[in-house]
Amino acid sequence: MQQRKLGKSDIAVAPLAFGGNVFGWSIDEKTSFSILDKFVESGLNLIDTADVYSRWVPGNQGGESETIIGKWLAQGGRRDKVVIATKVGKDMGEGRIGLKKAYILRAVEDSLRRLRTDHIDLYQSHDDDRSTPFEETLEAYGELVKAGKVRIIGASNYDVERLAQARQVGEQLGLPLYQTLQPEYSLIAREDFERKLEPYCLEHGVGVIGFYSLASGFLSGKYRSEADLGKSAARGGRVKGYLNERGLKILAALDTVAERRASTPASVALAWLIARPSVTAPIASATSLAQLDALVAATRLQLEADDIGLLDQASAY
């Protein structure tokens, strides 16, 4: 399995990340364990989660995903085989939100406890917090890196101007720099990333681990008409917006390439991302071992130039 560095760090990851938002939401602990086992056995190693996963589920408090990952790690012999990425900053209730130093220092301890580990490989600002100076946020991260509790830091949902400002502050004050960016990026959602963020990331060596890589499952080919939206109560509403001329054109191109390569639309959609020079590892989730197989297959699928050209043309914005 090929390895890629996260930004300019010395942390190497396989070219696909598992999205841990499904743990404690759409799959239970037992299924989560079996998927994580097979994920690692397949040669993959980057697991992305967040403290807020999955607070949106009735009865959940947040931290459920980290807790499941922690229980899996506690079985032994696994920690050095995986790169754990988690996030801080989204609303956890009771005023626990944002990127102020005092909150980050408290939140990281909660994540470490749930994950049952002494360090987080990649700790990410989940949202831009414009009410907190970059100096304060990066100073908190600097203390955590110095203490060995965090190896590197990343940003999620930042625009290019704020990402550049954070880098400038970090360089001026000798504080940690964001090594990765987590934007929405897929064949469906290209324009926002490609116009400004992608050139910036390439210029400054920022690793990209995009989310919604399969556009909430749309790019798997699971949803081809409004009649299919009922297949997922959680995602049907979002996917409905993709059922237009452009979305169906993208699905047709995925079908064509999948047939050429004896593959699946999901694998092809992920392989297109993996082939993008700016992308380190797209994030994708699976709720079954069969779905995981399609993710793993993407890391072994070599698209030809005409495949990429067809997909580029179909998804042009």
Residue pairs with C-beta under 8 A, 6 or more apart in sequence:
1 14
1 15
1 42
1 43
1 44
1 299
2 14
2 15
2 299
3 12
3 13
3 14
4 12
4 13
4 14
4 15
4 207
4 280
4 281
5 11
5 12
5 13
5 207
5 280
6 12
6 13
6 83
6 122
6 152
6 154
6 179
6 180
6 207
6 209
6 280
7 152
7 154
7 178
7 179
7 180
7 205
7 206
7 207
7 280
8 179
8 205
9 151
9 152
9 179
11 83
11 121
11 122
11 151
11 152
13 45
13 46
13 83
13 280
13 281
14 43
14 44
14 45
14 46
14 281
14 299
15 274
15 279
15 280
15 281
15 299
16 44
16 46
16 270
16 274
16 281
16 282
16 284
16 295
16 296
16 298
16 299
17 44
17 46
17 47
17 48
17 85
17 209
17 281
17 282
17 283
17 284
18 35
18 36
18 39
18 44
18 46
18 47
18 48
18 283
18 284
18 285
18 286
18 295
19 48
19 211
19 283
19 284
19 285
20 47
20 48
20 49
20 50
20 53
20 65
20 66
20 68
20 69
20 285
21 49
21 50
21 53
21 54
21 65
21 285
22 32
22 65
22 285
22 286
22 287
23 29
23 32
23 49
23 53
23 54
23 64
23 65
23 68
23 69
24 32
24 53
24 54
24 57
24 60
24 64
24 65
24 67
24 68
25 53
25 54
25 56
25 57
25 60
25 64
25 65
26 234
26 287
27 35
27 287
29 68
29 71
31 287
31 288
32 68
32 69
32 72
33 68
33 71
33 72
34 289
35 286
35 287
35 288
35 289
35 292
36 47
36 69
36 72
38 289
38 292
39 47
39 292
39 296
40 78
40 81
40 82
42 292
42 296
43 299
44 296
44 299
45 81
45 82
45 83
46 82
46 83
46 85
46 209
46 281
47 69
47 82
47 83
47 84
47 85
48 85
48 86
48 182
48 209
48 283
49 65
49 66
49 69
49 84
49 85
49 86
49 87
50 65
50 66
50 86
50 87
50 88
50 90
50 124
50 126
51 62
51 63
51 66
51 86
51 87
51 88
51 90
51 92
51 107
51 110
51 111
51 114
52 62
52 87
52 90
52 91
52 92
52 126
53 62
53 63
53 64
53 65
53 66
54 60
54 62
54 64
54 65
55 61
55 62
55 63
55 64
55 92
55 93
57 64
61 93
62 92
62 93
63 110
63 111
63 114
66 86
66 111
66 114
66 115
67 114
69 84
69 114
69 115
70 113
70 114
70 115
70 116
70 117
71 116
72 78
73 79
73 82
73 115
73 116
73 117
74 116
79 117
83 121
83 122
84 115
84 117
84 120
84 121
84 122
85 120
85 121
85 122
85 123
85 124
85 154
85 209
86 111
86 115
86 120
86 122
86 123
86 124
87 123
87 124
87 125
87 126
87 156
88 99
88 103
88 104
88 107
88 108
88 111
88 123
88 124
88 125
88 126
89 97
89 98
89 99
89 125
89 126
89 127
89 129
90 97
90 126
90 127
91 97
92 107
96 103
96 107
97 103
98 129
98 131
98 132
99 125
99 129
99 132
99 136
99 137
99 140
100 129
100 132
100 136
100 137
100 140
101 136
101 137
101 139
101 140
104 137
104 140
104 141
104 144
105 140
105 143
105 144
108 120
108 123
108 144
108 149
108 150
111 120
112 118
112 119
112 120
112 149
118 148
118 149
119 148
119 149
119 150
119 151
120 149
120 150
120 151
121 151
121 152
122 151
122 152
122 153
122 154
122 179
122 180
123 141
123 144
123 150
123 152
123 153
123 154
124 153
124 154
124 155
124 156
124 180
124 182
125 137
125 153
125 154
125 155
125 156
125 158
125 178
126 156
126 157
127 156
127 157
128 155
128 157
128 158
128 159
128 162
129 137
130 162
134 165
134 166
134 169
134 170
135 169
135 173
135 175
138 153
138 166
138 169
138 170
138 173
138 175
138 176
139 173
139 175
141 150
141 153
141 175
141 176
142 175
142 176
144 150
145 151
145 152
145 153
145 176
152 176
152 179
152 180
153 176
153 177
153 178
153 179
154 178
154 179
154 180
154 181
154 182
154 207
154 209
155 163
155 166
155 178
155 180
155 181
155 182
156 181
156 182
156 183
156 211
157 182
157 183
158 166
158 178
158 181
159 196
159 197
160 196
160 197
160 200
163 178
163 181
163 197
163 200
163 206
164 200
166 177
166 178
167 177
167 178
167 204
169 175
170 176
170 177
170 178
171 177
178 206
179 206
179 207
180 206
180 207
180 208
180 209
180 280
181 197
181 201
181 206
181 207
181 208
181 209
182 208
182 209
182 210
182 211
182 283
183 192
183 193
183 197
183 208
183 210
183 211
184 192
184 193
184 210
184 211
184 212
185 193
185 208
185 210
185 211
185 212
185 213
185 273
185 279
185 282
186 210
186 212
186 213
186 214
186 215
186 219
186 269
186 273
186 282
187 215
187 219
187 250
187 254
187 269
187 272
187 311
187 314
187 315
188 215
188 218
188 219
188 242
188 247
188 250
188 315
189 212
189 215
190 315
190 317
191 317
193 208
193 210
198 208
198 278
200 206
201 207
201 208
201 278
202 277
202 278
207 280
207 281
208 278
208 279
208 280
209 279
209 280
209 281
209 282
209 283
210 273
210 279
210 282
210 283
211 283
213 219
213 269
213 270
213 273
213 282
213 283
213 284
214 220
214 266
214 269
214 270
214 284
215 239
215 242
216 235
216 238
216 239
217 223
217 232
217 235
217 239
218 239
218 242
218 247
218 251
219 250
219 251
219 254
219 265
219 266
219 269
220 264
220 265
220 266
220 269
220 294
221 251
221 254
221 255
221 264
221 265
221 266
222 228
222 231
223 229
223 231
223 236
223 239
223 242
223 243
224 243
224 248
224 251
225 243
226 240
226 243
229 236
229 237
229 239
229 240
230 236
232 239
246 315
249 314
249 315
250 311
250 314
250 315
251 265
252 314
253 310
253 311
253 313
253 314
253 315
254 265
254 268
254 269
254 311
255 265
256 310
257 263
257 268
257 303
257 307
257 310
257 311
258 264
258 265
258 267
258 268
260 307
261 268
261 301
261 303
261 307
263 271
263 297
263 301
264 294
264 297
266 284
266 291
266 294
266 295
266 298
267 294
267 295
267 297
267 298
267 301
268 298
268 301
268 303
268 307
268 311
269 298
270 282
270 284
270 295
270 298
270 299
271 298
271 299
271 301
271 302
271 303
272 303
272 307
272 308
272 311
273 279
273 282
274 281
274 282
274 298
274 299
275 303
275 308
284 295
284 298
286 292
286 294
286 295
303 311
